[in-house]
Amino acid sequence: MISEKSRNNINFVRIVIVLKNLLSSGMISTVEYKRAKEYYKKITGADIAVID
């Protein structure tokens, strides 16, 4: 069974993957990417660091 903290981290990593795809396609800027990553880290309650 997956713990709540692991689920938060998994959800955050999924969001970061989508954000990286948006960044590489040019739909968002680097500033928007960093801002969104911090926002979703706070919202999901993730406690991991994703290296860019």
N, CA, C and O atoms as a CHARMM CRD file, in Angstrom:
* protein
*
  208
    1    1 MET  N      0.84200  -1.18100   0.00000 PROA 1      0.00000
    2    1 MET  CA     0.00000   0.00000   0.00000 PROA 1      0.00000
    3    1 MET  C      0.88600   1.24300   0.00000 PROA 1      0.00000
    4    1 MET  O      1.87400   1.31500   0.73100 PROA 1      0.00000
    5    2 ILE  N      0.52500   2.20400  -0.81800 PROA 2      0.00000
    6    2 ILE  CA     1.30700   3.43600  -0.95100 PROA 2      0.00000
    7    2 ILE  C      0.90100   4.40600   0.15200 PROA 2      0.00000
    8    2 ILE  O     -0.28400   4.64700   0.38100 PROA 2      0.00000
    9    3 SER  N      1.91300   4.96100   0.83700 PROA 3      0.00000
   10    3 SER  CA     1.62200   5.92100   1.89000 PROA 3      0.00000
   11    3 SER  C      1.20500   7.26000   1.29200 PROA 3      0.00000
   12    3 SER  O      1.43000   7.51700   0.11000 PROA 3      0.00000
   13    4 GLU  N      0.61000   8.09000   2.09700 PROA 4      0.00000
   14    4 GLU  CA     0.13500   9.39600   1.63700 PROA 4      0.00000
   15    4 GLU  C      1.29400  10.26300   1.15700 PROA 4      0.00000
   16    4 GLU  O      1.16600  10.96100   0.15200 PROA 4      0.00000
   17    5 LYS  N      2.42400  10.22800   1.86500 PROA 5      0.00000
   18    5 LYS  CA     3.57500  11.03700   1.48500 PROA 5      0.00000
   19    5 LYS  C      4.14400  10.57500   0.14600 PROA 5      0.00000
   20    5 LYS  O      4.53600  11.40100  -0.67900 PROA 5      0.00000
   21    6 SER  N      4.19100   9.26500  -0.07500 PROA 6      0.00000
   22    6 SER  CA     4.67000   8.74500  -1.36300 PROA 6      0.00000
   23    6 SER  C      3.73800   9.16000  -2.48600 PROA 6      0.00000
   24    6 SER  O      4.19100   9.50200  -3.57800 PROA 6      0.00000
   25    7 ARG  N      2.45200   9.13300  -2.22800 PROA 7      0.00000
   26    7 ARG  CA     1.47400   9.54500  -3.24000 PROA 7      0.00000
   27    7 ARG  C      1.66100  11.01300  -3.59300 PROA 7      0.00000
   28    7 ARG  O      1.57100  11.38700  -4.76300 PROA 7      0.00000
   29    8 ASN  N      1.92000  11.84500  -2.59700 PROA 8      0.00000
   30    8 ASN  CA     2.16200  13.27200  -2.85300 PROA 8      0.00000
   31    8 ASN  C      3.38800  13.45600  -3.73300 PROA 8      0.00000
   32    8 ASN  O      3.37800  14.26300  -4.66300 PROA 8      0.00000
   33    9 ASN  N      4.44500  12.70400  -3.43600 PROA 9      0.00000
   34    9 ASN  CA     5.67100  12.80900  -4.22400 PROA 9      0.00000
   35    9 ASN  C      5.45500  12.32600  -5.65000 PROA 9      0.00000
   36    9 ASN  O      5.94900  12.94100  -6.59400 PROA 9      0.00000
   37   10 ILE  N      4.72600  11.23900  -5.81400 PROA 10     0.00000
   38   10 ILE  CA     4.44500  10.70200  -7.15000 PROA 10     0.00000
   39   10 ILE  C      3.62800  11.70200  -7.95600 PROA 10     0.00000
   40   10 ILE  O      3.91100  11.93100  -9.13200 PROA 10     0.00000
   41   11 ASN  N      2.62100  12.29600  -7.33600 PROA 11     0.00000
   42   11 ASN  CA     1.79600  13.29500  -8.03900 PROA 11     0.00000
   43   11 ASN  C      2.63800  14.49900  -8.45900 PROA 11     0.00000
   44   11 ASN  O      2.46700  15.03000  -9.55600 PROA 11     0.00000
   45   12 PHE  N      3.53600  14.91900  -7.58900 PROA 12     0.00000
   46   12 PHE  CA     4.39600  16.05600  -7.91000 PROA 12     0.00000
   47   12 PHE  C      5.30800  15.72700  -9.08900 PROA 12     0.00000
   48   12 PHE  O      5.48700  16.55800  -9.98000 PROA 12     0.00000
   49   13 VAL  N      5.87900  14.54200  -9.10500 PROA 13     0.00000
   50   13 VAL  CA     6.76100  14.15000 -10.21000 PROA 13     0.00000
   51   13 VAL  C      5.98300  14.10200 -11.52200 PROA 13     0.00000
   52   13 VAL  O      6.50400  14.50200 -12.56300 PROA 13     0.00000
   53   14 ARG  N      4.75600  13.62200 -11.48500 PROA 14     0.00000
   54   14 ARG  CA     3.92300  13.61600 -12.69900 PROA 14     0.00000
   55   14 ARG  C      3.69800  15.02900 -13.21900 PROA 14     0.00000
   56   14 ARG  O      3.78000  15.27500 -14.42200 PROA 14     0.00000
   57   15 ILE  N      3.41600  15.94800 -12.31500 PROA 15     0.00000
   58   15 ILE  CA     3.19600  17.34200 -12.70300 PROA 15     0.00000
   59   15 ILE  C      4.46200  17.93700 -13.29400 PROA 15     0.00000
   60   15 ILE  O      4.39900  18.66000 -14.28900 PROA 15     0.00000
   61   16 VAL  N      5.61200  17.64200 -12.69500 PROA 16     0.00000
   62   16 VAL  CA     6.87900  18.17000 -13.19700 PROA 16     0.00000
   63   16 VAL  C      7.16700  17.63400 -14.60100 PROA 16     0.00000
   64   16 VAL  O      7.69500  18.36300 -15.44000 PROA 16     0.00000
   65   17 ILE  N      6.82900  16.38400 -14.86200 PROA 17     0.00000
   66   17 ILE  CA     7.02000  15.81700 -16.20200 PROA 17     0.00000
   67   17 ILE  C      6.20000  16.59800 -17.22700 PROA 17     0.00000
   68   17 ILE  O      6.69100  16.91100 -18.31200 PROA 17     0.00000
   69   18 VAL  N      4.96000  16.91000 -16.88500 PROA 18     0.00000
   70   18 VAL  CA     4.10900  17.69500 -17.78900 PROA 18     0.00000
   71   18 VAL  C      4.69400  19.09900 -17.97600 PROA 18     0.00000
   72   18 VAL  O      4.73200  19.61400 -19.09400 PROA 18     0.00000
   73   19 LEU  N      5.14500  19.70900 -16.89200 PROA 19     0.00000
   74   19 LEU  CA     5.73000  21.04400 -16.99500 PROA 19     0.00000
   75   19 LEU  C      6.98700  21.03500 -17.86100 PROA 19     0.00000
   76   19 LEU  O      7.19900  21.95700 -18.64800 PROA 19     0.00000
   77   20 LYS  N      7.82200  20.00600 -17.72600 PROA 20     0.00000
   78   20 LYS  CA     9.03000  19.91000 -18.55200 PROA 20     0.00000
   79   20 LYS  C      8.67500  19.75400 -20.03200 PROA 20     0.00000
   80   20 LYS  O      9.35000  20.31400 -20.89500 PROA 20     0.00000
   81   21 ASN  N      7.62900  19.00500 -20.32000 PROA 21     0.00000
   82   21 ASN  CA     7.18200  18.86800 -21.71200 PROA 21     0.00000
   83   21 ASN  C      6.69800  20.20300 -22.26400 PROA 21     0.00000
   84   21 ASN  O      6.98400  20.54600 -23.41200 PROA 21     0.00000
   85   22 LEU  N      5.96800  20.95200 -21.45000 PROA 22     0.00000
   86   22 LEU  CA     5.50900  22.27600 -21.87600 PROA 22     0.00000
   87   22 LEU  C      6.68700  23.21700 -22.10700 PROA 22     0.00000
   88   22 LEU  O      6.68500  24.00600 -23.05100 PROA 22     0.00000
   89   23 LEU  N      7.69000  23.12800 -21.24200 PROA 23     0.00000
   90   23 LEU  CA     8.87900  23.95900 -21.37900 PROA 23     0.00000
   91   23 LEU  C      9.64200  23.61800 -22.65400 PROA 23     0.00000
   92   23 LEU  O     10.05500  24.51400 -23.39000 PROA 23     0.00000
   93   24 SER  N      9.82900  22.34400 -22.91500 PROA 24     0.00000
   94   24 SER  CA    10.59800  21.93600 -24.09800 PROA 24     0.00000
   95   24 SER  C      9.85700  22.24300 -25.40200 PROA 24     0.00000
   96   24 SER  O     10.48400  22.44600 -26.44100 PROA 24     0.00000
   97   25 SER  N      8.53000  22.27800 -25.34500 PROA 25     0.00000
   98   25 SER  CA     7.76000  22.61000 -26.55000 PROA 25     0.00000
   99   25 SER  C      7.65300  24.11600 -26.75900 PROA 25     0.00000
  100   25 SER  O      7.18600  24.56100 -27.80800 PROA 25     0.00000
  101   26 GLY  N      8.07600  24.89900 -25.78300 PROA 26     0.00000
  102   26 GLY  CA     8.04200  26.34700 -25.91100 PROA 26     0.00000
  103   26 GLY  C      6.73600  26.98300 -25.49500 PROA 26     0.00000
  104   26 GLY  O      6.53700  28.17900 -25.70900 PROA 26     0.00000
  105   27 MET  N      5.84900  26.21500 -24.91100 PROA 27     0.00000
  106   27 MET  CA     4.55000  26.76300 -24.50500 PROA 27     0.00000
  107   27 MET  C      4.64100  27.59700 -23.22700 PROA 27     0.00000
  108   27 MET  O      3.80300  28.46900 -22.99500 PROA 27     0.00000
  109   28 ILE  N      5.65500  27.33300 -22.39500 PROA 28     0.00000
  110   28 ILE  CA     5.89000  28.14300 -21.19600 PROA 28     0.00000
  111   28 ILE  C      7.36700  28.52100 -21.15600 PROA 28     0.00000
  112   28 ILE  O      8.20900  27.85300 -21.75500 PROA 28     0.00000
  113   29 SER  N      7.66200  29.59500 -20.44500 PROA 29     0.00000
  114   29 SER  CA     9.05000  30.05300 -20.32400 PROA 29     0.00000
  115   29 SER  C      9.70500  29.39400 -19.10700 PROA 29     0.00000
  116   29 SER  O      9.04400  28.72700 -18.31000 PROA 29     0.00000
  117   30 THR  N     11.00500  29.59600 -18.98700 PROA 30     0.00000
  118   30 THR  CA    11.74500  29.04100 -17.85800 PROA 30     0.00000
  119   30 THR  C     11.24600  29.62400 -16.53300 PROA 30     0.00000
  120   30 THR  O     11.15600  28.91800 -15.52900 PROA 30     0.00000
  121   31 VAL  N     10.92800  30.90300 -16.54300 PROA 31     0.00000
  122   31 VAL  CA    10.42200  31.56000 -15.33700 PROA 31     0.00000
  123   31 VAL  C      9.07100  30.95900 -14.93900 PROA 31     0.00000
  124   31 VAL  O      8.82900  30.67800 -13.76400 PROA 31     0.00000
  125   32 GLU  N      8.20100  30.76600 -15.92100 PROA 32     0.00000
  126   32 GLU  CA     6.89600  30.16700 -15.63800 PROA 32     0.00000
  127   32 GLU  C      7.04700  28.73900 -15.13400 PROA 32     0.00000
  128   32 GLU  O      6.31900  28.31300 -14.23700 PROA 32     0.00000
  129   33 TYR  N      7.99200  28.00000 -15.70900 PROA 33     0.00000
  130   33 TYR  CA     8.25000  26.62200 -15.27700 PROA 33     0.00000
  131   33 TYR  C      8.66600  26.58300 -13.80900 PROA 33     0.00000
  132   33 TYR  O      8.12400  25.80200 -13.02700 PROA 33     0.00000
  133   34 LYS  N      9.62200  27.42000 -13.43900 PROA 34     0.00000
  134   34 LYS  CA    10.11300  27.43600 -12.05100 PROA 34     0.00000
  135   34 LYS  C      9.01300  27.85600 -11.08400 PROA 34     0.00000
  136   34 LYS  O      8.87600  27.28700 -10.00100 PROA 34     0.00000
  137   35 ARG  N      8.23600  28.85100 -11.47900 PROA 35     0.00000
  138   35 ARG  CA     7.14300  29.32700 -10.63200 PROA 35     0.00000
  139   35 ARG  C      6.09300  28.23800 -10.43400 PROA 35     0.00000
  140   35 ARG  O      5.62200  28.01600  -9.31800 PROA 35     0.00000
  141   36 ALA  N      5.73100  27.55900 -11.52500 PROA 36     0.00000
  142   36 ALA  CA     4.73000  26.49400 -11.44800 PROA 36     0.00000
  143   36 ALA  C      5.24300  25.31500 -10.63800 PROA 36     0.00000
  144   36 ALA  O      4.48800  24.70700  -9.87900 PROA 36     0.00000
  145   37 LYS  N      6.51900  24.98800 -10.79200 PROA 37     0.00000
  146   37 LYS  CA     7.09100  23.86400 -10.04400 PROA 37     0.00000
  147   37 LYS  C      7.03300  24.12000  -8.53500 PROA 37     0.00000
  148   37 LYS  O      6.66300  23.23300  -7.76600 PROA 37     0.00000
  149   38 GLU  N      7.39300  25.31400  -8.12000 PROA 38     0.00000
  150   38 GLU  CA     7.32400  25.65800  -6.69600 PROA 38     0.00000
  151   38 GLU  C      5.88100  25.66500  -6.19100 PROA 38     0.00000
  152   38 GLU  O      5.60200  25.20700  -5.08300 PROA 38     0.00000
  153   39 TYR  N      4.97300  26.18400  -7.00600 PROA 39     0.00000
  154   39 TYR  CA     3.56100  26.22300  -6.63400 PROA 39     0.00000
  155   39 TYR  C      3.01500  24.81200  -6.41800 PROA 39     0.00000
  156   39 TYR  O      2.37900  24.53700  -5.40000 PROA 39     0.00000
  157   40 TYR  N      3.26400  23.92600  -7.37000 PROA 40     0.00000
  158   40 TYR  CA     2.72700  22.57500  -7.25600 PROA 40     0.00000
  159   40 TYR  C      3.42100  21.75900  -6.17700 PROA 40     0.00000
  160   40 TYR  O      2.83000  20.83600  -5.61700 PROA 40     0.00000
  161   41 LYS  N      4.67000  22.09300  -5.88500 PROA 41     0.00000
  162   41 LYS  CA     5.35000  21.41600  -4.76600 PROA 41     0.00000
  163   41 LYS  C      4.64900  21.76700  -3.45100 PROA 41     0.00000
  164   41 LYS  O      4.44600  20.91000  -2.59000 PROA 41     0.00000
  165   42 LYS  N      4.28600  23.03700  -3.31800 PROA 42     0.00000
  166   42 LYS  CA     3.59200  23.48300  -2.11200 PROA 42     0.00000
  167   42 LYS  C      2.18700  22.88500  -2.03700 PROA 42     0.00000
  168   42 LYS  O      1.75600  22.43700  -0.97400 PROA 42     0.00000
  169   43 ILE  N      1.48000  22.87700  -3.15700 PROA 43     0.00000
  170   43 ILE  CA     0.10500  22.37300  -3.19100 PROA 43     0.00000
  171   43 ILE  C      0.04300  20.87100  -2.88600 PROA 43     0.00000
  172   43 ILE  O     -0.81100  20.42500  -2.12000 PROA 43     0.00000
  173   44 THR  N      0.95400  20.09600  -3.48800 PROA 44     0.00000
  174   44 THR  CA     0.92500  18.63500  -3.28800 PROA 44     0.00000
  175   44 THR  C      1.52100  18.22500  -1.94700 PROA 44     0.00000
  176   44 THR  O      1.23800  17.13500  -1.45200 PROA 44     0.00000
  177   45 GLY  N      2.34000  19.08500  -1.35700 PROA 45     0.00000
  178   45 GLY  CA     2.96800  18.72900  -0.09500 PROA 45     0.00000
  179   45 GLY  C      4.13800  17.78300  -0.28300 PROA 45     0.00000
  180   45 GLY  O      4.51100  17.06300   0.64400 PROA 45     0.00000
  181   46 ALA  N      4.72000  17.77700  -1.47600 PROA 46     0.00000
  182   46 ALA  CA     5.85700  16.90400  -1.76700 PROA 46     0.00000
  183   46 ALA  C      7.07700  17.34400  -0.97800 PROA 46     0.00000
  184   46 ALA  O      7.26400  18.53000  -0.70500 PROA 46     0.00000
  185   47 ASP  N      7.90400  16.37200  -0.61800 PROA 47     0.00000
  186   47 ASP  CA     9.13100  16.69900   0.12500 PROA 47     0.00000
  187   47 ASP  C     10.36800  16.19400  -0.62100 PROA 47     0.00000
  188   47 ASP  O     11.35500  15.80100   0.00100 PROA 47     0.00000
  189   48 ILE  N     10.31000  16.20500  -1.93400 PROA 48     0.00000
  190   48 ILE  CA    11.45200  15.78100  -2.74600 PROA 48     0.00000
  191   48 ILE  C     11.93500  16.94700  -3.59400 PROA 48     0.00000
  192   48 ILE  O     11.20600  17.91100  -3.82500 PROA 48     0.00000
  193   49 ALA  N     13.16000  16.84400  -4.04500 PROA 49     0.00000
  194   49 ALA  CA    13.72500  17.85100  -4.93700 PROA 49     0.00000
  195   49 ALA  C     13.87500  17.23600  -6.31800 PROA 49     0.00000
  196   49 ALA  O     14.43100  16.14800  -6.46500 PROA 49     0.00000
  197   50 VAL  N     13.38000  17.93200  -7.31900 PROA 50     0.00000
  198   50 VAL  CA    13.51200  17.48000  -8.69800 PROA 50     0.00000
  199   50 VAL  C     14.58200  18.33700  -9.35300 PROA 50     0.00000
  200   50 VAL  O     14.44200  19.55700  -9.43400 PROA 50     0.00000
  201   51 ILE  N     15.64100  17.70700  -9.81500 PROA 51     0.00000
  202   51 ILE  CA    16.75000  18.40600 -10.44600 PROA 51     0.00000
  203   51 ILE  C     16.37400  18.74900 -11.88500 PROA 51     0.00000
  204   51 ILE  O     15.88000  17.89500 -12.62100 PROA 51     0.00000
  205   52 ASP  N     16.60600  19.98400 -12.28100 PROA 52     0.00000
  206   52 ASP  CA    16.27800  20.41800 -13.64600 PROA 52     0.00000
  207   52 ASP  C     17.36100  20.08400 -14.60900 PROA 52     0.00000
  208   52 ASP  O     17.24200  20.38000 -15.79800 PROA 52     0.00000
